[in-house]
Amino acid sequence: MLTLALKQFLRTGGVRAGLAFLLVAGLVSLLIGRQFLDRQARAVTETAQFQREDFVRHAQYQKDEIGLLLYYVRFALVNQTRALAGLAIGQRDVNPSVQRVTIRTLEAQKYDADLTNPANLLLGNLDFSFVLLYLFPLVIIAFCYNLISGEKERGTWRLVAVQSRNLTRFVGLLFGIRIGLIMSILLILLGLAVWVLGIPLDSAFLAFASVSVGYVLVWFGLCFWVVSGQKSSANNALLLLTFWLAGLLILPALVNAWVVAAYPVPEAVATTLTQRKGYHEKWDLPTEPTLTKFYAHYPQFRDLPLPNTKFNWTWYYAMQQLGDDESAPQARNLRQKLQRRADVSERIGWFVPTLHAQLQLTELAQSGLRNQLRFLDETTRFHERKRLYYYQKIFTNAPVSGENWAGIPVETFTDQQSTSGWLTLAPLLGFLGLVVGLGYRRLQRTIHEY
C-alpha cells in the first residue's frame, strides 16, 4: 500500500516540479553561501597583507615620532566566520567581520560599516535559511492542503473510509510519504552543505540540522491540524497561506516595530556627539584639567615625564581618551538597549515558531545580533589592549625603529558562546505537539461520522 500511495503521489501534477524547485533553490543557496565564505576569507587575507604593508610604509615615513605614526595606523580585529554562516548569513552582510581601529577615540569607529549597495541589502541573500524558512513551507502547503479534502471532492473519501481498517493510519501514511520526500531533500542539502561549505560535523551543525528538521515538522503539523477539519481545499489553502504570511512576514515585522519602539536608541547619535565634543572642546581648555582626568583613569602613567613643549602627544592622546570617557554612559545605554532588543525578540520567538527558528539559525551560525554585540565588546577590549601597550611607548617617545611593525598580527575574535539544545528545540517541539494533538482530536471526531 505504501508503494502504491507513493507512486500515486509522485504522479500528481506538480509534485516532481515542487521537489525539483526545492532542490535547485537549495543548491543555489549553497553556492551563494560558498561565495559569501570566500569573500570573508579573502577580506581577512587582504586585511592582513594591507596591515603589514601599511605599518611598514608609515614606519618609513614617520621615523621620528611614534605618536604621529600611531595617529594614522589601524589595527585589525577579525570576527571569525563560521562555515555555518554560509547557511545563515544573517546580519553578516550588514555588519563588518573586520574592524580596523586606531588607538584614538573608539566609539565612532566601532559602528563603521562597509559600503554596500542598498538595493542589494533590500533584496537580501538567497541563503539556505531563506530557502528553509520561506520556500519549504510553501511546497509543504502545496503538497498537503488537499490531502483529505481532495479525496472528498473526488468522491473517493467514503470509499477509502469503507475499505480502510484505520483511517487515522491511512492519513498518517499519506503525511509520512510527504514528510519523507521533503526530509530527503532537506537532508540531501544539508549533506551537500557539509561538502560545499566545509562545515565540521560538530554540535553546532547538529543543532542547526535539528532546528531545520523541527521547523519542517512544525509546518507539517500545522498542515495536519488544518486538513483534519475536513474543510474544502480552497479553504485549507487560504488558511495555510494566511499562516505563512502571518508567521513569516506580518508577525516578524510587528515584533521588530514594537521592539524598536519600546527600546529606541537615541544614544546611537548622542554617543558620537558627546565623544566628539568631549575631544574637540579640549583644544580650547588648559592642559592641566585634561591631564588630571586622564591620570585619574590611568594612574600608571602619572610618573612618566611630560615634555615641556606647547604641544605634546601625552596631552593629545589624553584628549582622545576623555572623548571616550565622557561618552561612556551613552555607550553603555546603547549596548544595554541593543541587548534588550535581542532578549525580547528571543522571548517572543518562544511563541512564534517561525521567528524562533530564524533567530536560532543565525545564533548557531554566529551571524546574528548577539554575535555582533559580543564582537563589539571584544573590539573595546582589543582597543584597550592596544592603548595600554602603545601609550607607554608614546609617552616615553620610544624609537619607531624599536618596534617590529611588519610582525604585528591581525587578531581574531572567536565566539565561544554556546546555545542550549533544549532551549533551541523546545518551542518547536512544544508547538508541534500542540498542533498534532489538536489535529488528531479533530480527525478522530470526523472519522467517527463515517
C-alpha positions, 0 to 999 in steps of 0.5 A: 500500500505504501508503494502504491500511495507513493507512486500515486503521489509522485504522479500528481501534477506538480509534485516532481516540479515542487521537489525539483524547485526545492532542490535547485533553490537549495543548491543555489543557496549553497553556492551563494553561501560558498561565495559569501565564505570566500569573500570573508576569507579573502577580506581577512587575507587582504586585511592582513597583507594591507596591515603589514604593508601599511605599518611598514610604509608609515614606519618609513615615513614617520621615523621620528615620532611614534605618536604621529605614526600611531595617529594614522595606523589601524589595527585589525580585529577579525570576527571569525566566520563560521562555515555555518554562516554560509547557511545563515548569513544573517546580519553578516552582510550588514555588519563588518567581520573586520574592524580596523581601529586606531588607538584614538577615540573608539566609539565612532569607529566601532559602528563603521560599516562597509559600503554596500549597495542598498538595493542589494541589502533590500533584496537580501541573500538567497541563503539556505535559511531563506530557502528553509524558512520561506520556500519549504513551507510553501511546497509543504502547503502545496503538497498537503492542503488537499490531502483529505479534502481532495479525496472528498471532492473526488468522491473517493473519501467514503470509499477509502473510509469503507475499505480502510481498517484505520483511517487515522493510519491511512492519513498518517501514511499519506503525511509520512510519504510527504514528510519523507520526500521533503526530509530527503531533500532537506537532508540531501542539502544539508549533506551537500552543505557539509561538502560545499561549505566545509562545515565540521560535523560538530554540535553546532551543525547538529543543532542547526540540522535539528532546528531545520528538521523541527521547523519542517515538522512544525509546518507539517503539523500545522498542515495536519491540524488544518486538513483534519477539519475536513474543510474544502481545499480552497479553504485549507489553502487560504488558511495555510497561506494566511499562516505563512504570511502571518508567521513569516512576514506580518508577525516578524515585522510587528515584533521588530516595530514594537521592539524598536519602539519600546527600546529606541536608541537615541544614544546611537547619535548622542554617543558620537556627539558627546565623544566628539565634543568631549575631544574637540572642546579640549583644544580650547581648555588648559592642559592641566584639567585634561591631564588630571582626568586622564591620570585619574583613569590611568594612574600608571602613567602619572610618573612618566615625564611630560615634555615641556613643549606647547604641544605634546602627544601625552596631552593629545592622546589624553584628549582622545581618551576623555572623548571616550570617557565622557561618552561612556554612559551613552555607550553603555545605554546603547549596548544595554538597549541593543541587548534588550532588543535581542532578549525580547525578540528571543522571548517572543520567538518562544511563541512564534515558531517561525521567528524562533527558528530564524533567530536560532539559525543565525545564533548557531551560525554566529551571524546574528545580533548577539554575535555582533554585540559580543564582537563589539565588546571584544573590539573595546577590549582589543582597543584597550589592549592596544592603548595600554601597550602603545601609550607607554611607548608614546609617552616615553617617545620610544624609537619607531625603529624599536618596534617590529611593525611588519610582525604585528598580527591581525587578531581574531575574535572567536565566539565561544558562546554556546546555545542550549539544545533544549532551549533551541528545540523546545518551542518547536517541539512544544508547538508541534505537539500542540498542533498534532494533538489538536489535529488528531482530536479533530480527525478522530471526531470526523472519522467517527461520522463515517 
